[in-house]
């Protein structure tokens, strides 16, 4: 029988969970299955999911086609109504071995989507070694307790819930024993880790515990964080060389009124202060950030504040999102910005990001770096810049290299 086929849309966490589902499906013997793990972050993401479902049904007419992920959780009937779809699984159900066993036996309900807000745990599907041979990802948190006006994700992921510190440390220990030189902590709202655990430990406590109890781990990296939630222990940990000097910040905008309308919990001054304090503790740190262009009611002056924030925070790696209304969110009911203006502003932000990245790369020429090799000729610095090599290097290993040049997009060594 054919092995299950997985199509994953959306975030890194979805990719992580697809790897976990592969193991669950294989263990259950769910052969001849095609699984689409959907994203719901925008209406466009849902459209792409429907498009992918139709494509996969044409390619695999006899398979059992299963739809899961955030879009399936939020809009189960949308996908149940598609003739191409055989089963719809919610975000909790997709991690339940019993759901996969029932699927393999051919006896499950067509739609299995429970109330995600009732889910209180996120452990149980940790896997060894998702990622490349060099870098592994460990999910330590799921869900979100915040209600940003542009975001539908809490309704797909549920409330914030944390993996206990001991489980995380054991998992990372296994990964290091298996030869991984870098581990990335990931989640939906990473800095809310611990709020639901006994004693409410902050993320910084977990980071320090990992560094102390897994001394053979060469590199620990954090995925996106909310800077306003950075705790004192996390700031202290920035001075530890094994915590990588690269943070991706969920900033979203540079204008205070827009931030309030987004229901964010920080102002632009908070972001600048955080970056300055982090640089004081770790001078070589580099920052990325998520920024939305064209949020409802955004004026040209408000947009200019986002451009200024890129410069004020000296951001290096930008993820720019042109705003698109997501049905079911408060922002979708606010006065919308003209689509042409959104497109233009997003392009200007991307240009600012490309210029900032080019400046950062130019500053690295002539400097030594410790590079983690992701393939024989490409690796990443501790600040996450790509480095191309002229000769093969040992994949998965950390090599010492001096940067000889840059082409504006990556370093050469």
N, C-alpha and C positions, 0 to 999 in steps of 0.2 A: 504493500500500500504506500501511496505517496506521503512523504513527510508534510506536516503542516506548513503553510506558507503565510508569512506575516508581512503586512504593509503598515508602516508606522508613520503617522503624521504628527507634526507639532514638536513638543519640547523634548529635552534630554530625559526628563523623568518618564515620558511615554516610551522612549527608546529603552530605558532601563527596565520598565515593566514588560515590554515585549519580550525581552530576554528571559525574564522570569516566567512569562506565559509559555514560552517555547518549552521550558523544562516541565511545566505542569501538563501541557498538551502531550508531550512525548511520554511522560509517566502514565498518563491516562490512556494512551493509545488512540488519541484523537486523530487518526490518519485521514487523509483526503479532506482536510479542513483548510479553508482560507480565512484568515483573521485580519480585519481592518481595525487598527487601534487609532481612533479619531481624536481630533483636536477641536475645541470649541471657542478658541480665544477671539475669533472674529466670525462674522457671517460668511466671509470668504473662505475661512477654514472649513466650515460646514459644507459649503458648495464643493470644495475640493474633495471632501470625504465622499460625497455622493458620486462625484465623477470617478473617483478611484474604485468605488464599489461596482459601478457599471463596467468599468474596464476589466476588473478582475473576474466578474461574472462571465464576460465574453471569453476571456482567456481560459477559464476553468468552469465550463458549463455544468459539470457533474459534481463539483465539490460542494461541501457544506460551508456556506459563507456566513461567518460570524462577525458582527459589528460590535465593538466595545469602545471604551475610552470616554473622554469628557463629553463629546457631542452626543454619544449614545446615552450617557447618564442624564443629560439635560433634556434631550429631545428624543426619548425612546420611540415614540409613535411615528416620528418622522422617518426613522429607518425601518421600523416594522412595516410601514406602508409600502416600502419599496419591494417590488416583486423579486428583485435579485437577492434579497436578504432572507436567510433561513433562521438565524438566531440573533438576539440582541442581549448583550451582557453589560451590566453596570460596572462601575469602577471597583466596587467591593467584590462583586461576583467574579470578575476576571482573575482575581487572586485566590479564589476558593477552589482547592483541589476537587471538591465534590461537584462543582459546576462542570469541570472538565471531564470528570468521570461520567456524569450524566450525559454530557454531549457525546462522548465516545460510544455510550450505550444507545444513543438515539432516542432517549426518552425525556429530555428536558422540556420545560415550557419554552414557547417561542420567545417570550420577552421575560428576562430575569433582571429587573432593575429595582433595587430596594432604595429606601430613603438613605442617601449618603450621609445626611446629618446625624444619623444614629450610629455611625461607625466610630468606634473609640480607639482602635488599635491600628498600627501600620507595620508591625513586625510580621515575620512569618514567610516573606517571599524574598529575603535577602539572597543574592546570588554571588557566586565567586567568579569575578573577573569580567563583568561587562565592560566593554570598551575596546581598546586595542591591546596589544601585547605589552605596552608600556604604561598605560594609564587605566586605572579602574575607578568606577563610580560606586559610591555607597549612599543609598537613600537613607537619610536619618530622620526625615520629617515628611509629612504629607498634609494637604489641606491648608486652609487659611481662615483666620478669624476676622480679617479686615474686610471691608466692603467698599473698595474703591469704585467710583461711579461708572468707570468704563469697563469693569472687569466682571465676567460671568463665571470665572474659574471656581470660586468657592462653592458654587452650586453644582459643579461637576466633581470637585474633590472633597467637599465636606469641610468640617471644622478642623483646625490644626491638631495634629497628634504626632507624638514623638516616639522614636525608637529608643529604648533605654540605653544609657551610656555603656553598660557592660556588654550588651549585645553588639553595639557598634565597635567597641574595642576588640572584641573577639573576631568579628568579621574582618577588620583591618589586619589583625595579626595573621589570619589565614591568607589574606591576599599578599602580604609581605613574604610569608613563607613560600608562596607560590611563585615569587620572583618579581612582583610588581614594585616599581620604583616610585610611583606616584599614585596617590589616592585622592579623589575629589569628593568632598561631601556635598550632597545634593538634596533638594527638597523644593516644595512649592513656595514656602516662606521660611527660608533657612534660619533667620535670626529669631523666629518664634520657637525654635527648638527648646524643649524643656519646660515650657509654661504649663503643660498638662501632667508633668511628672512630679512625684513626691519631692517637696522642697523647692520646686520651681527653679532648677539650675539653669543658668544662662548658657548660651552657645559657647562663650569663652571658656567656661569650665570644661566643657566636652573637648574643645580643641586642646587645651592644656593637658587634659587627661590622656588623650591620644598620644601627644608628643612625649609624655612622660612614660606611659606604659607600653608603647610600641617604639622603643628606641632605634630599632633597625629600619624604620620607615624613613627613606631619604627625603621625600617631598609630600607635604600635605597641602591641598589646595581647596579653597572654598568656591562654590558656584555663586550665583547672584545673591547679594545681601541687601537688606534695607538698612541704610546707614543710621537712621534715627534709632534703631534698635540695638546698635552695637554697644555691648556692655563693657565695663572696665577690664574684665579678664580677657576679653577678645582684643582690646586695644593693647594690653600688656603682651599678649601672644604675638603681636606683629613684630616684636623685637627678636623672636625666635627664628633663626635662619632656615629651619626646616619647614616653616609655614611660608608658602610662596608669596612674594611681594607683588601680588596682582589681585585686585578686588573688582568685581563687576557690581555696580551699584544700581538699585532700582530707584532712579531719580525721577523719571517721567516728564519733568518740565522745569523751567527756570523762572517762571513767573508766579509770584505768591498768590494772586487771585485765582489763577488757573489751578494751582496746587490745591487750594481750598475747595474749588469746584470739583476737582478729582477726588476729594475726601482723602487726600494724602495727609500724613501726620508730621510732615516737616515743611519748612520754608527754605527758600534758596540759600539764606544765610547759614542754616543748619548744615546744608550740604558742603558749602565752602569751608566751614569750621571743621567738619569731620575730615575732609581731605587734608587740610593743613595739619591737623593733629596726627593723622596717620603718617603723613610725610615726616613729621618731626620724629616719630618713633622709628620709621623705616624709610630713609631718604631715597632708596632705590625703587620704591613702590610705583606701580603703574595702575591706572584706573580705566575701567570700561564703564559704560552706563547705557541704560535703556532710556530713550527719549521719544515722546509722542509728538508728532507734528500735526497741527490742525485740529486739536481738541475743540469741542464746541465752545463758542464765544471767544476763541483765541483771536486777538487783534494782531496787527503787524507789530505793534509795540510789545505785546506779550511774547510773540514769537522771537523778537530780537533779544528778549531776556534769556531765552533758551540758548541762543547763540553765544551770548555773553557768559553764560554758565559753563559752556564748553571750555572757554578760555580761562575763566576764573578758577576752575577746578583742574585745569590742564588735563582734560580727559584724553585718553589715547585711543581706546577702542569703543566706537559708538555702535549701538544697535538702534537704528531709527525706524520707527513705526508710523506710517501715515495713518491717521485716525480713520477708522470706519465704524459706523454705529453697530453695536451688537444688540439685537432685540432682547428685551428683558432687563437691560441695564438703565439706570437713571440718566446716564449721559446721552443715550439714544433719544431721549425726550427733550434735550436741551437744544437751543438754536445752533444749527450746524454751520460749519465753515464751507465755503464754496470748494468743490472738489479740485478745481484747477489750482486754487491757492494752496490747498493741502499738498498737492503733488509738487508744486514749486518749492514750498517750504521744506518738505522732506528732502528734496534734492540739495537745497542749500545746507541743511544740517549734515547730510552725507558728505558733501564737499568739505565742510569744516572738520568732520571726523577723519576724512582721508588726509587732509593737510596735517592734522594733529598726529596721526599715526606716522606719516612720513617724517615729521620732525623728530619723533621719538626714535625711529629707526636710524636716522642720520646721526643722532647722538651716540648710538651704540658702536659706530665704526671705530675700529682700533681697540675696542674694549674686550676683555676676556669674559666668557659666559660659560655657565654649566648648562648644557643642552640635553634634554631628554629626547632620545631618538624615537620617532613614531614610525619611521620607515627607514630603509637603508640610507637615504639621502635627505631626509627632512626630519627636523626636530623642533622643539620649542624651548625658548629661554625660560628662566624663572618668571619673567614678566609676561610670558605667553606669546612672545613674538616668534613667528616662523623663521627658521634658519635652513637654508639650502646648502648642501655640501657638494663639493666637486667629486668626492670619492666616497665609497660605501663605508658606513659606520655600523657598529653592532646595534641592531634594533632592540629597543627596550632598555638600553643602557644610557647612563648619563656620561657625556663626554665633555672634556674641556676644549673650548674652541675660542679663537680670537676672530672677531668679526672683521672681514676685509672690505666689505662694501654693502650697499643696499640698492635695490631697484625701486625703492619707494613703497613697496608692498611687503617685502620680506628681506631678511638679512642673508648675506652670503658669507660662507666660511670655508 
